[in-house]
Amino acid sequence: MISQLNRNSFFLFHPAVHRKPVATRNPFSVSLKVGNFRGSEATRVPSFSPVSSIRSRRRVSRVVRTEAQNVLFDYLHSTRGYTFLDAEFVSKNSPRFVEGLASKIDGENDDDDVARSLRKFLRYNPINEFEPFFESLGISPSELPLVLPPGMIFLADDCVLLENFHALCNYGIPRNRMGKIYKEAKEIFGYASGLLLSKFRAYENLGLSRSTVIKLAVCCPSLLVGDINCEFVSVLDWLKKLGIENDWIVNYLSCSRTYNWKRMLDAVQFLHKVGYSEEQMHNLFKENPKILLEGFEKEQYLFFGRSLKLGVKMNVIYSYFIEYPHILSSKCAKNLLGVVDFLYVIGMGTDDITHILSKHMHLLSSHPLKGPKTVCKELKVEKANLCEIIKDDPLKLISLGSKLEQKSAERLSGHDPRKYLEKTTFLLKLGYTENSEEMAKALKMFRGRGDQLQERFDCLVEAGLDYNSVIEMVKRTPMILNQKRIVIGKKIDFLRNVLGYPLECLVGYPSYFCHDLEKISERFSMYAWLKERNAVNPTVTLSTIVSANDKRFVKYFVNVHPEGPTIWKGLKRLSNKNKN
């Protein structure tokens, strides 16, 4: 379509060279002179406007809600001086506030009346912008007394919180991750000017790249509190000793988890203490980073100790952990401890227990057991008889004693077992837990056989995306893997070779795959034409252009130039011609 446009002389489309938006020094530098928004008390919570406190019982229609969001955007951008990106982020990510705003007008009005009524309301009822601002970070007004930084003072024209918010933005921290940082490390939003930047530099001085420090700050905000985290530094020292590069660990961090560096350090030191060589630890962590990132809980330490005490060889344990790393999870360790206790209770000797563990550890780890008394009662046998049955065939312990056997049989009924197991096998690789509610939901969301899902997943990895990043993308937007491999490939190729965006931008915006190429092509053709005429911000993000609804796109990317509507009609006409 773009090449045809060039031949028709609409304009010349130049593939964009993607650059990160250059954040302004103070994108939220707006007047906040609200009557009851003072800083006379160090931890005073601002009183919020009545907009969101209104809880209308009347259902607000989607149209009215959308109009309210657009009006809030215009208010923040045009009236209050927010930048385009900041106004868009706040208006899109404060649904509670928008709902309260929408409930102020009659939902039966037409679109123009709705917008006009809301603008009139805001003209005479100025809002406290901190309410949608905090909500856009994922924090509701009711949470503020719990999360306000101690000693933070709210001032009308010089707010410490906003200054540190901008410092994080300017360093490269994504806005949509600020809520987690605020909740987990609220102290940093009360820092004096320049202190946050000095902390970032301190971590860079450890040999970490800027992108690594950004990922660490997003996934582990507590690292920015106080002095440099000693346990974190020790973990880095250990990794260096094991021959693992500094930046390796951040490839496996997830923003949805909380990490304990002391627990990681304890796990490394424990493995070293019980006899793991540096080469073995290197291979173990490289094969399964979760072993390091999750550390060990009480169950893992107990299982290690009891296994060694029983006489299970360290090389046997190590080989199992390499081939079946899930055994090191707390749940599996707990199951294996249950196996040992079960066998002791029915009178099995130490040598036989050691033999069973050494041969079948990977199978036994996935099955929590009923109590020995319950199993004996169900089978109507004595403990000694049960002991002999298990000695003759150790796997009988699973079929006779597992709590999951009956539940698994019930879940499998009504499904094609081969197809179910194929898909289940794939989902287990993504980190879903077998027989869990989360797994049951995932089985419905992901369409296709397990081998088809794996093929589509591999397409993303082969394109150059990090394996663990793809897992996070797929969990956030399952629809990616419901598309054929050829469609995924075309969208990746278009992103890189036509639009000129780096592949990494998909990690933060996997919803890109949910939009068809014709729509994306039309919008970027329009954007390129406007950019050549300096009519739009040259650093607008991919998501802003692709995800905006049609009405907003026309308002902010078509009508901003006198000739824009004509060009846009031509693009739409050409697109329809290509479809036909």
C-alpha positions as a printed Julia matrix, in Angstrom:
580×3 Matrix{Float64}:
   0.0     0.0    0.0
   2.8     2.42   0.91
   4.63    1.85  -2.35
   1.42    2.5   -4.29
   0.95    5.73  -2.42
   4.42    6.79  -3.52
   3.56    6.07  -7.14
   0.37    8.1   -6.78
   2.43   11.02  -5.41
   0.54   11.39  -2.15
   3.87   11.63  -0.35
   7.13    9.81   0.07
   7.14    7.4    3.01
  10.5     7.13   4.72
  10.89    4.22   7.16
  11.19    5.74  10.6
  14.39    5.4   12.56
  12.97    4.74  16.0
  14.35    6.8   18.84
  13.21    6.86  22.44
  11.08    9.9   23.19
  13.1    12.75  24.58
  11.43   13.47  27.88
  11.08   17.1   28.84
  12.69   18.26  32.03
   9.37   18.62  33.84
   6.49   17.25  31.77
   4.05   17.64  34.64
   4.99   21.22  35.48
   1.44   22.47  35.86
  -0.11   24.7   38.43
  -1.65   22.68  41.24
  -3.16   25.55  43.2
  -6.11   23.73  44.65
  -7.55   25.28  47.78
  -7.1    22.33  50.13
  -3.9    20.97  48.58
  -1.31   22.27  51.03
   1.93   20.96  52.48
   1.7    22.17  56.03
   2.01   18.63  57.35
   4.76   16.27  56.23
   2.53   13.28  55.54
  -0.73   15.03  54.83
  -2.91   13.32  52.25
  -4.35   15.7   49.66
  -8.11   16.06  49.68
  -9.41   14.96  46.32
 -12.08   16.5   44.19
 -15.61   15.18  44.44
 -15.5    13.75  40.93
 -14.33   10.23  41.79
 -16.05   10.11  45.16
 -19.4    10.03  43.38
 -20.46    6.43  42.94
 -23.39    6.49  40.56
 -25.61    3.42  40.66
 -26.58    4.14  37.05
 -24.51    2.18  34.55
 -22.32    4.49  32.47
 -22.29    3.52  28.79
 -19.08    2.76  26.95
 -19.64    5.73  24.62
 -19.99    8.16  27.54
 -16.96    6.64  29.25
 -14.88    7.05  26.09
 -15.99   10.64  25.7
 -15.08   11.33  29.33
 -11.61    9.92  28.72
 -11.15   12.11  25.63
 -12.36   15.2   27.5
  -9.96   14.48  30.37
  -7.14   14.15  27.85
  -8.02   17.51  26.27
  -8.3    19.13  29.7
  -4.9    17.91  30.84
  -3.18   18.61  27.53
  -4.78   21.9   26.45
  -5.9    23.49  29.72
  -3.37   22.23  32.24
  -0.3    22.09  30.01
   0.52   18.37  30.17
   2.57   17.03  27.26
   0.73   14.85  24.74
   2.32   11.65  26.08
   1.69   12.49  29.73
  -1.91   13.55  29.17
  -2.57   10.41  27.14
  -0.99    8.15  29.76
  -2.97    9.65  32.65
  -6.32    9.72  30.82
  -5.95    6.14  29.56
  -4.87    4.71  32.9
  -7.31    6.29  35.35
 -10.59    4.43  34.66
 -11.97    5.03  38.19
 -11.56    8.77  37.86
 -12.96    8.73  34.31
 -15.98    6.73  35.53
 -16.63    9.33  38.22
 -16.31   12.12  35.67
 -18.68   10.35  33.25
 -21.3     9.92  35.97
 -21.64   13.72  36.23
 -23.66   14.06  33.03
 -26.77   12.54  31.49
 -25.8     9.36  29.66
 -28.65    9.78  27.15
 -27.05   12.81  25.47
 -25.48   12.31  22.06
 -21.68   12.29  21.7
 -21.32   16.04  21.1
 -23.59   16.89  24.04
 -21.66   14.54  26.31
 -18.33   16.14  25.46
 -19.77   19.66  25.72
 -21.36   18.94  29.11
 -18.15   17.5   30.5
 -16.05   20.43  29.26
 -18.49   22.82  30.87
 -18.34   20.87  34.12
 -14.51   21.03  34.17
 -14.57   24.73  33.34
 -16.4    25.47  36.59
 -15.12   22.54  38.67
 -11.32   22.37  38.42
  -9.99   18.97  39.44
  -7.06   17.92  41.56
  -4.82   16.33  38.94
  -3.04   14.2   41.52
  -6.03   11.89  41.72
  -5.93   10.63  38.09
  -2.13   10.92  38.23
  -1.89    8.52  41.19
  -4.5     6.21  39.7
  -2.54    6.05  36.44
   0.34    4.67  38.51
  -1.97    1.98  39.86
  -2.65    3.66  43.21
  -6.18    4.48  44.37
  -6.93    7.45  46.65
  -7.82    5.08  49.49
  -4.28    3.67  49.37
  -2.54    7.02  49.66
  -2.29    7.12  53.47
  -0.45    3.8   53.28
   1.94    4.64  50.45
   2.8     8.32  50.83
   6.55    8.75  51.34
   7.35    9.79  54.92
   8.34   13.43  55.06
   7.09   14.21  51.54
   5.69   17.72  51.27
   3.11   18.65  48.66
   3.65   22.16  47.32
   1.66   23.97  44.68
   4.52   24.72  42.28
   7.4    22.5   43.43
   6.36   18.96  44.32
   9.14   16.61  45.4
   7.12   13.59  44.26
   6.77   14.92  40.73
  10.44   15.91  40.56
  11.5    12.35  41.34
   8.86   10.97  38.99
  10.42   13.03  36.19
  13.91   11.91  37.22
  12.82    8.29  36.74
  11.2     9.11  33.38
  14.27   10.95  32.16
  16.52    8.04  33.07
  14.33    5.73  30.98
  11.94    4.08  33.45
   8.62    3.29  31.65
   5.63    5.22  32.98
   3.47    2.11  33.21
   5.9     0.65  35.78
   5.86    3.62  38.13
   3.02    2.19  40.24
   5.06   -0.83  41.3
   8.07    1.35  42.07
   5.91    3.73  44.1
   4.35    0.94  46.16
   7.57   -1.0   46.8
   9.98    1.9   47.24
   7.93    4.96  48.18
  10.92    6.49  49.98
  12.67    7.35  46.72
   9.89    9.79  45.76
  10.92   11.94  48.71
  14.62   12.12  47.74
  16.43   15.42  47.4
  17.18   16.68  43.91
  19.89   14.66  42.14
  19.97   11.78  44.63
  18.16    9.3   42.38
  20.58    9.97  39.52
  23.54    9.35  41.83
  22.07    5.97  42.79
  21.7     4.98  39.16
  25.32    5.94  38.53
  26.47    3.93  41.55
  24.96    0.78  40.03
  26.43    1.6   36.62
  29.82    1.84  38.34
  29.46   -1.85  39.27
  29.82   -2.63  35.57
  26.11   -2.72  34.73
  24.77   -1.16  31.56
  22.12    1.54  31.7
  19.48   -0.78  30.24
  20.31   -3.32  32.95
  19.96   -0.71  35.7
  16.57    0.33  34.27
  15.33   -3.29  34.31
  16.64   -3.73  37.88
  14.9    -0.54  39.03
  11.6    -1.68  37.5
  11.74   -5.26  38.8
  13.52   -4.58  42.11
  12.66   -1.0   43.19
  14.0    -1.65  46.71
  17.52   -1.52  45.26
  17.09    2.27  45.02
  16.34    2.61  48.74
  19.26    3.42  51.04
  22.84    2.49  50.17
  23.81    0.0   47.46
  22.35   -3.38  48.34
  25.18   -5.53  49.74
  23.47   -8.86  48.99
  22.96   -7.78  45.37
  26.65   -6.91  45.04
  27.59  -10.29  46.56
  25.35  -12.12  44.07
  27.07  -10.25  41.23
  30.48  -11.22  42.67
  29.43  -14.88  42.81
  28.16  -14.8   39.22
  31.46  -13.31  38.08
  33.29  -16.06  39.97
  31.14  -18.68  38.21
  31.89  -17.15  34.8
  28.45  -15.58  34.28
  28.35  -12.05  32.89
  26.89   -9.15  34.91
  23.94   -8.37  32.64
  22.81  -12.02  32.34
  20.55  -12.01  35.37
  18.25   -9.18  34.25
  17.18  -11.13  31.16
  15.21  -13.37  33.49
  13.68  -10.81  35.84
   9.93  -10.25  35.65
   8.13   -7.05  36.65
   5.29   -9.12  38.09
   7.48  -10.71  40.78
   9.35   -9.54  43.88
  12.95  -10.65  44.36
  14.91  -11.31  47.53
  18.66  -10.89  46.98
  19.51  -12.3   50.4
  17.63  -15.49  49.55
  19.53  -15.72  46.26
  22.85  -15.26  48.05
  21.92  -17.89  50.64
  21.05  -20.36  47.86
  24.39  -19.84  46.1
  26.33  -20.2   49.33
  24.35  -23.3   50.34
  24.99  -25.08  47.02
  28.68  -24.26  47.36
  28.71  -25.53  50.95
  27.07  -28.89  50.15
  29.63  -29.65  47.46
  28.57  -28.12  44.14
  31.57  -27.14  42.03
  31.71  -23.75  40.31
  31.21  -25.45  36.95
  28.15  -27.32  38.23
  26.66  -24.12  39.65
  27.37  -22.31  36.39
  25.56  -25.0   34.39
  22.71  -25.23  36.89
  21.93  -21.5   36.83
  22.39  -21.22  33.06
  20.01  -24.13  32.46
  17.38  -22.84  34.88
  17.76  -19.26  36.15
  14.67  -19.68  38.37
  16.77  -21.77  40.74
  18.83  -18.67  41.47
  16.1   -16.02  41.18
  13.63  -17.75  43.48
  16.23  -18.95  45.96
  15.38  -21.68  48.46
  12.73  -21.91  51.11
  12.68  -24.12  54.16
  11.46  -27.17  52.2
  14.38  -27.12  49.75
  16.99  -26.94  52.52
  15.28  -29.77  54.42
  15.11  -31.97  51.34
  18.78  -31.39  50.52
  19.77  -32.26  54.07
  17.6   -35.37  54.33
  18.66  -36.67  50.91
  22.34  -36.41  51.78
  21.72  -37.93  55.21
  19.89  -40.89  53.6
  22.87  -41.49  51.35
  21.65  -40.12  48.0
  24.78  -39.21  46.03
  25.37  -35.53  45.22
  25.97  -36.37  41.54
  22.56  -38.1   41.43
  20.84  -35.03  42.9
  22.75  -32.72  40.54
  21.89  -34.77  37.43
  18.2   -34.7   38.37
  18.28  -30.95  38.94
  19.89  -30.4   35.54
  17.45  -32.64  33.65
  14.35  -31.86  35.75
  14.95  -28.4   37.26
  11.35  -28.15  38.53
  12.38  -30.57  41.3
  14.1   -27.65  43.02
  10.83  -25.77  43.49
   9.43  -25.46  47.0
   6.32  -27.42  46.04
   8.28  -30.36  44.62
  10.68  -30.4   47.59
   7.66  -30.53  49.9
   6.24  -33.45  47.91
   9.53  -35.35  48.14
   9.73  -34.78  51.88
   6.22  -36.22  52.03
   7.45  -39.3   50.14
  10.27  -39.85  52.63
   7.9   -39.47  55.6
   5.33  -41.8   54.0
   7.89  -44.53  53.42
   9.28  -44.21  56.95
   5.81  -44.52  58.47
   5.0   -47.75  56.61
   8.27  -49.23  57.86
  10.56  -49.06  54.83
  14.32  -49.24  55.48
  16.8   -46.45  54.72
  18.49  -48.28  51.83
  15.19  -48.92  50.06
  14.11  -45.29  50.51
  17.45  -44.13  49.08
  17.05  -46.48  46.12
  13.51  -45.24  45.35
  14.55  -41.57  45.58
  17.61  -42.13  43.38
  15.57  -43.87  40.67
  12.25  -42.02  40.66
  12.82  -38.58  42.18
  11.53  -36.7   39.11
   8.23  -38.62  39.04
   7.57  -38.59  42.78
   8.22  -34.84  43.05
   5.01  -33.96  41.16
   2.6   -35.85  43.41
   1.48  -34.82  46.91
   0.57  -37.95  48.87
  -2.32  -38.86  51.12
  -1.53  -40.03  54.63
  -0.39  -43.68  55.05
  -3.4   -44.44  57.26
  -5.79  -43.19  54.6
  -4.15  -45.28  51.87
  -4.12  -48.42  54.04
  -7.78  -47.9   54.89
  -8.75  -47.42  51.22
  -6.82  -50.56  50.16
  -7.78  -52.51  53.28
  -4.16  -53.6   53.88
  -1.67  -53.32  56.72
   1.33  -50.97  56.58
   3.73  -53.9   56.2
   1.8   -55.2   53.18
   1.73  -51.72  51.62
   5.48  -51.48  52.16
   6.06  -54.73  50.24
   3.78  -53.6   47.39
   5.82  -50.39  46.97
   9.15  -52.22  47.22
   8.09  -54.49  44.34
   6.9   -51.54  42.22
   7.88  -48.1   43.59
   5.62  -46.28  41.09
   2.62  -47.87  42.82
   3.21  -45.14  45.38
   1.88  -42.64  42.82
  -1.13  -44.63  41.63
  -2.17  -45.68  45.15
  -1.21  -42.68  47.26
  -1.35  -39.54  45.09
  -3.94  -36.87  45.89
  -3.92  -35.79  42.24
  -4.78  -39.09  40.57
  -8.56  -38.82  40.87
  -8.6   -35.08  40.11
  -6.43  -35.56  37.03
  -8.71  -38.3   35.73
 -11.73  -36.02  36.16
 -10.06  -33.12  34.36
  -9.02  -35.28  31.42
 -12.52  -36.67  30.85
 -14.26  -35.08  27.88
 -10.97  -34.13  26.16
  -8.83  -35.74  23.52
  -6.0   -36.95  25.82
  -3.31  -36.64  23.14
  -4.28  -33.09  22.28
  -4.67  -32.1   25.94
  -1.28  -33.43  26.91
   0.43  -31.76  23.98
  -0.96  -28.36  24.92
  -0.34  -28.99  28.62
   3.29  -29.87  27.93
   3.75  -26.58  26.11
   2.06  -24.56  28.87
   4.2   -26.21  31.54
   7.23  -24.81  29.69
   5.72  -21.33  30.03
   5.62  -21.73  33.8
   1.99  -22.74  34.36
   1.38  -25.17  37.21
  -0.11  -28.55  36.33
  -3.76  -29.08  37.35
  -4.08  -25.47  38.54
  -6.94  -23.05  37.81
  -4.47  -20.87  35.92
  -3.64  -23.83  33.67
  -7.35  -24.55  33.08
  -7.91  -20.92  31.97
  -4.82  -20.99  29.75
  -6.05  -24.14  27.99
  -9.14  -22.18  26.92
  -7.26  -19.02  25.88
  -4.6   -20.69  23.7
  -6.06  -22.16  20.51
  -4.3   -24.92  18.6
  -2.31  -28.04  19.35
   0.74  -27.91  21.56
   3.09  -28.34  18.59
   1.41  -25.44  16.75
   1.7   -23.16  19.79
   5.36  -24.15  20.15
   6.01  -23.37  16.48
   4.51  -19.86  16.85
   6.43  -19.3   20.08
   9.68  -20.35  18.37
   8.97  -17.86  15.58
   9.21  -15.0   18.1
  12.39  -16.35  19.68
  14.03  -17.01  16.3
  13.27  -13.41  15.29
  15.66  -12.31  18.06
  13.5   -11.8   21.16
  14.72  -13.08  24.52
  13.14  -16.44  25.48
  11.88  -15.23  28.88
  10.64  -11.95  27.4
   8.54  -13.94  24.93
   7.04  -15.93  27.82
   6.05  -12.67  29.54
   4.61  -11.28  26.27
   2.56  -14.41  25.61
   1.15  -14.5   29.14
   0.11  -10.84  28.86
  -1.35  -11.22  25.34
  -2.23  -14.87  24.6
  -3.75  -13.87  21.24
  -0.22  -13.69  19.81
  -0.01  -17.47  19.66
  -3.53  -17.81  18.23
  -2.23  -16.35  14.96
  -0.52  -18.41  12.27
   3.26  -18.4   12.15
   3.25  -16.69   8.75
   1.11  -13.81  10.12
   3.43  -13.34  13.11
   6.42  -13.32  10.76
   4.86  -10.7    8.47
   4.1    -8.37  11.37
   7.64   -8.67  12.72
   9.1    -8.02   9.27
   6.86   -4.97   8.78
   7.86   -3.56  12.18
  11.59   -3.84  11.54
  12.04   -3.38   7.82
   9.23   -0.95   6.95
   8.54    1.03  10.13
  12.14    0.9   11.35
  11.32    0.1   14.98
  13.58   -2.19  17.05
  12.24   -5.64  17.87
  12.65   -4.97  21.6
   9.74   -2.49  21.61
   7.4    -5.49  21.31
   8.33   -6.63  24.82
   6.54   -3.63  26.31
   3.82   -3.59  23.66
   2.83   -7.17  22.68
  -0.65   -5.9   21.7
   0.96   -4.79  18.42
   0.2    -8.28  17.14
  -3.53   -7.78  17.78
  -3.83   -5.16  15.0
  -3.99   -5.92  11.28
  -1.27   -4.73   8.94
  -3.58   -2.64   6.77
  -4.56   -0.47   9.74
  -0.94   -0.12  10.91
   0.22    0.76   7.39
  -2.49    3.41   6.93
  -1.7     5.11  10.22
   2.07    5.16   9.82
   1.74    6.45   6.27
  -0.33    9.33   7.66
   2.12    9.88  10.52
   5.11    9.91   8.15
   3.42   12.5    5.95
   2.74   14.73   8.96
   6.24   14.28  10.34
   7.8    15.46   7.08
   5.82   18.69   7.52
   6.73   19.08  11.22
   3.05   18.82  12.14
   3.45   16.15  14.85
   5.82   15.09  17.58
   8.59   13.09  15.8
   9.05   10.71  18.76
   5.53    9.37  19.32
   5.57    5.77  20.54
   4.41    2.78  18.52
   1.52    2.1   20.91
   0.22    5.68  20.7
  -0.16    5.47  16.93
  -1.47    1.91  16.69
  -3.75    1.68  19.74
  -5.55    5.03  19.54
  -9.22    4.67  18.59
 -10.23    5.98  15.17
 -11.8     9.19  16.49
  -8.73   10.17  18.5
  -6.34    9.27  15.69
  -8.22   11.53  13.31
  -8.23   14.35  15.87
  -4.51   14.23  16.75
  -2.91   12.73  13.63
  -5.1    13.86  10.77
  -6.79   17.15  11.61
  -3.56   18.73  12.88
  -2.73   19.74   9.27
  -5.09   21.54   6.83
  -4.44   18.93   4.12
  -4.54   16.02   6.57
  -8.18   14.97   5.98
  -7.62   14.83   2.2
  -4.5    12.68   2.57
  -6.25   10.41   5.06
  -9.21    9.85   2.72
  -6.78    8.97  -0.06
  -5.03    6.45   2.15
  -8.31    4.83   3.18
  -9.51    4.71  -0.45
  -6.27    3.09  -1.6
  -6.43    0.57   1.24
  -9.99   -0.44   0.31
  -8.94   -0.76  -3.33
  -6.14   -3.13  -2.35
  -8.54   -5.27  -0.31
 -10.92   -5.57  -3.25
